[in-house]
Amino acid sequence: MGTRHKLVSVDMLVKRMEAKSFSARRLARYAECVPGTIDNLIAGRTQSLNKGRTAELICEALDVPMDLFFVPEKTSTAGQTNKQKVAA
């Protein structure tokens, strides 16, 4: 099981980006991710990040505590299949 990081509020993210003069492209560069990741977060097309490091860097860039913007979200392994060996 992995941990994703769910964005608490798009509005808070956008307001903080504006306050700190961060464009989506600039924030993506700082967070070491592709600009589409930030674009998707602020457009509401995605709510979670797979990489905790990306969430950490976003918060570092915007000078906010991690738990203000992101909460841990456990991912399930329900979609994975377990194959059993069958004796021939």
N, C-alpha and C positions, 0 to 999 in steps of 0.2 A: 504494500500500500504506500502511495506517495502522498505528499502534501502539496496542495496548490494554495495560492494566496488570492483570496477574493477581495476585490475592491469594495470598500464600505460605501463610498459615495462619489459618483462621477462629478457632481457639482463641487464638492470639496476639492477634488483633484484639479478641476479646471480653474477654480478661483485661486488656488495656491500657485498654479502655473502662471496665471496672469500676474499675481502679486510679485512673483520672483522673476518675471519676464522670460519665462521658458516657453519656447515653441515646442510643438510635438517632436519636431526633428532634433532640436537641441537636447530635449530631455531623453530622447532615444539614444543619442550619441553618448550622453552621460551614463545612461543605464545599460549600455552595451547591448542594445537590442535593435531590431529593425524598426524604422518609423511606423510601420503598419501596426506594430504592437501597441504603441501609444495611441495612434489614431483609433484603433478598435476599442480601447478602453474608454476614451473620451466620447466616442460616438455610441457607446453602449452595445456594440456588437459582440463584445466579450466582457466578462465580469471577473475572470480569474487569470492568474499567471501561473504557468507551470514551474518557472524557475524562481526560487526564493531570492536568489541573488538579484534578479531584476527588480523585484519589489523593494529590496533593501536599498538599491542604488537610486530608485525613484525617490524614496523617502529621504535619502541622504542629500540628493540634489535639491529637494524642496525644503530641506531643513525641518522635517516633521518626524515624530516618533513613528515607527513602523506600525504599531497597533492603532494609530489614528486613521490610517488609510487602508490597511489590509488586515484581514483575519484569516487564520489557517483554515483550510478546508480539506478534510480527508477525502481522498479518492478511493473508490472501491475497485475491486478486482473482478466485479461481476461480469464484465465483458470479456474477461480472459477465459480461455478454455483449459481444462486440465485433462490431458490425455492419459489414459491408463493403459498399461501394457496388457495385452491379451495373450494368454498362453496358446501356442499353436499346437 
